[in-house]
Amino acid sequence: MSGIFMIAEESRAISELRSGLTQNGFACSFTPDGNGVIEQVTEESPDLVLVGVDNCSRVWELSQMIKKAIPLPVMALVSQETLDSVDGHLDLDDFITKPCDIRELVLRVKRLLRRADTADSSDLIRCGDLAINLATCEVSVADRTVILTFREYELLRFLASNRGRVFTRGALLDKVWGYDYYGGDRTVDVHIRRLRSKLEDSTHTFIATVRNIGYRFVKDR
């Protein structure tokens, strides 16, 4: 089930849109605009953000901040009076005018999600300054080429392809090394430590340790 995160002031129209999206198979979360809204988006990790704030400049600002924090498609609910200003703000992936038909909104949402899925399946994984070229097996951080061993690359590729998910050491051994590998869990720790030494510094953190469980790739990068 795809998740939609709505940023808007509570109203009857917004409640009806949320209800309509839910009835069409989407998990729909909601928050009014305010302090910490970007943090809420990254914690929720939705598939799409729908911004229905009335202040147009705030809509564009939110779109930029969301995309800087986490690569998500952003759609705006805009009034007829603000249509002239939409063309100059390309951070928006799509928009729909208010009041909107739920059928049109659902179709636009599905189109954006399909486009996002296609982009995710391309040959490039990008997470902030980290870029992994799946076609050439090249890795870079802030345009600096990083030399990895085969197993380090495979471990990084797997974690980055499953951003936000937590994996135990045993699961990583199975997925990256193979079910017939007889080495211990310590092997994973050693490779994680090597990856961190090559990729991370005071301004870059990509792999998080989940205490007593394992590791995950930081999703909001």
C-alpha positions in Angstrom: 0.0 0.0 0.0 1.5 3.4 -1.1 1.7 6.1 1.6 0.7 9.7 1.1 1.7 12.5 3.5 -0.6 15.5 3.4 0.5 18.9 4.7 -2.6 21.2 4.9 -4.9 23.0 7.3 -7.8 20.8 8.5 -11.0 21.5 6.7 -14.0 19.6 5.4 -12.5 19.5 1.8 -9.2 18.1 3.1 -11.0 15.5 5.2 -13.0 14.4 2.1 -9.8 14.1 0.1 -8.1 12.0 2.8 -11.2 9.8 2.9 -11.2 9.4 -0.9 -7.6 8.5 -1.0 -8.0 6.0 1.7 -11.0 4.4 -0.1 -8.8 4.1 -3.2 -6.2 2.1 -1.4 -3.7 4.7 -0.1 -2.4 5.0 3.4 -2.9 8.7 4.1 -1.2 10.6 6.9 -1.9 14.2 7.7 -0.3 17.1 9.5 -0.9 20.9 9.5 2.1 23.1 8.5 4.4 24.2 11.3 7.7 23.6 13.0 9.1 20.1 12.5 7.0 19.3 9.5 10.0 18.2 7.4 11.2 16.0 10.2 7.7 14.4 10.2 7.9 13.7 6.5 11.3 12.0 6.8 10.2 9.9 9.8 7.0 8.9 8.1 8.9 7.9 4.9 5.8 8.2 2.5 5.8 7.5 -1.2 4.4 11.0 -2.1 3.8 14.3 -0.4 0.6 16.3 -1.1 0.9 20.0 -0.1 -2.3 21.9 0.4 -1.1 25.0 2.1 -2.9 28.2 1.0 0.2 30.4 1.0 1.8 29.9 -2.4 5.3 31.0 -1.4 5.1 28.5 1.5 4.1 25.7 -1.0 7.3 26.3 -3.0 9.4 26.5 0.1 8.0 23.2 1.5 8.6 21.5 -1.9 12.3 22.6 -1.9 12.9 21.5 1.7 11.2 18.2 1.3 13.2 17.3 -1.8 16.4 18.4 -0.1 15.7 16.1 2.9 14.4 13.1 1.0 13.8 12.4 -2.7 10.0 12.2 -3.0 7.5 13.3 -5.5 5.6 16.4 -4.4 2.2 17.4 -5.6 0.5 20.7 -4.7 -3.2 21.6 -4.3 -3.4 25.2 -5.7 -6.2 27.6 -6.2 -7.3 29.0 -9.6 -5.9 32.4 -8.6 -2.4 31.0 -8.3 -2.1 29.1 -11.6 0.0 31.9 -13.2 2.8 31.4 -10.6 3.0 27.6 -11.0 5.0 27.6 -14.2 8.1 29.2 -12.6 8.4 26.6 -9.7 9.8 23.4 -11.2 10.4 21.7 -7.9 6.8 20.6 -8.0 6.3 17.3 -9.7 2.6 18.0 -10.3 -0.3 20.1 -9.2 -4.1 20.0 -9.2 -6.5 22.9 -8.7 -8.9 23.2 -5.8 -11.6 22.1 -5.4 -10.5 18.9 -7.1 -12.2 15.7 -8.2 -11.0 12.7 -6.2 -10.9 10.6 -9.4 -8.5 13.0 -11.1 -6.3 13.3 -7.9 -6.0 9.5 -7.7 -5.0 9.2 -11.4 -2.4 12.0 -10.9 -1.0 10.3 -7.8 -0.8 6.9 -9.5 1.1 8.5 -12.4 3.6 10.2 -10.1 4.2 6.9 -8.2 4.7 5.0 -11.4 7.2 7.6 -12.6 9.0 7.4 -9.2 9.2 3.6 -9.5 10.7 3.8 -12.9 13.3 6.3 -11.7 14.2 4.0 -8.8 14.8 1.1 -11.2 17.3 3.0 -13.2 21.1 2.3 -13.2 21.9 5.1 -10.7 21.2 5.1 -7.0 21.7 8.5 -5.5 21.5 9.3 -1.8 22.6 12.8 -1.1 26.2 13.1 -2.2 26.5 9.4 -2.6 26.1 8.0 -6.1 26.2 4.3 -7.0 26.3 3.5 -10.7 24.9 0.0 -11.1 25.9 -0.2 -14.8 29.6 0.5 -14.1 29.8 -0.5 -10.4 31.4 2.9 -9.7 30.8 4.7 -6.4 31.4 8.3 -5.5 30.8 10.7 -2.6 30.6 14.4 -3.5 32.1 13.6 -6.9 35.1 11.8 -5.2 35.6 8.3 -6.6 35.5 5.6 -3.8 37.4 2.4 -4.5 35.6 -0.6 -3.0 36.2 -4.3 -2.9 33.6 -6.5 -4.6 32.0 -7.5 -1.3 32.0 -4.0 0.0 30.3 -2.8 -3.1 27.7 -5.6 -3.0 26.9 -4.8 0.7 26.6 -1.1 -0.1 24.4 -1.7 -3.1 22.1 -4.0 -1.2 21.7 -1.6 1.8 21.2 1.5 -0.5 18.6 -0.4 -2.5 16.6 -1.0 0.6 16.9 2.4 2.3 15.3 2.6 5.7 15.0 -1.2 6.2 16.8 -2.8 9.1 18.7 -6.0 8.5 20.2 -8.3 11.0 23.8 -9.5 10.5 22.5 -12.9 9.6 20.2 -11.5 6.9 23.0 -9.5 5.4 25.2 -12.6 5.3 22.4 -14.5 3.5 21.6 -11.7 1.0 25.2 -10.5 0.3 27.5 -13.5 1.0 25.0 -16.3 0.2 23.2 -18.9 2.2 26.2 -21.3 2.0 28.7 -18.9 3.5 30.1 -20.3 6.8 31.8 -17.2 8.2 30.5 -15.6 11.4 28.5 -12.4 11.9 31.7 -10.6 12.6 32.4 -10.5 8.9 29.5 -8.1 8.5 30.8 -5.8 11.2 34.2 -5.7 9.6 32.8 -4.8 6.1 30.5 -2.1 7.6 33.5 -0.6 9.4 35.5 -0.5 6.1 32.6 1.0 4.2 32.2 3.8 6.8 35.9 4.6 6.7 35.7 5.0 2.9 32.3 6.8 2.6 31.7 8.7 5.7 33.1 11.8 7.4 31.9 14.6 9.7 29.4 15.7 7.0 28.3 12.4 5.6 26.6 9.5 7.4 25.0 6.7 5.3 24.9 3.6 7.4 23.2 3.5 10.9 23.7 0.8 13.5 20.5 -0.4 15.1 21.5 -1.5 18.5 21.1 -5.3 19.3 19.7 -5.8 15.8 21.9 -4.9 12.9 22.2 -2.1 10.3 20.2 0.1 8.0 20.9 2.6 5.3 19.8 6.1 6.4 16.6 6.8 4.4 16.6 10.6 4.6 19.8 11.1 2.7 
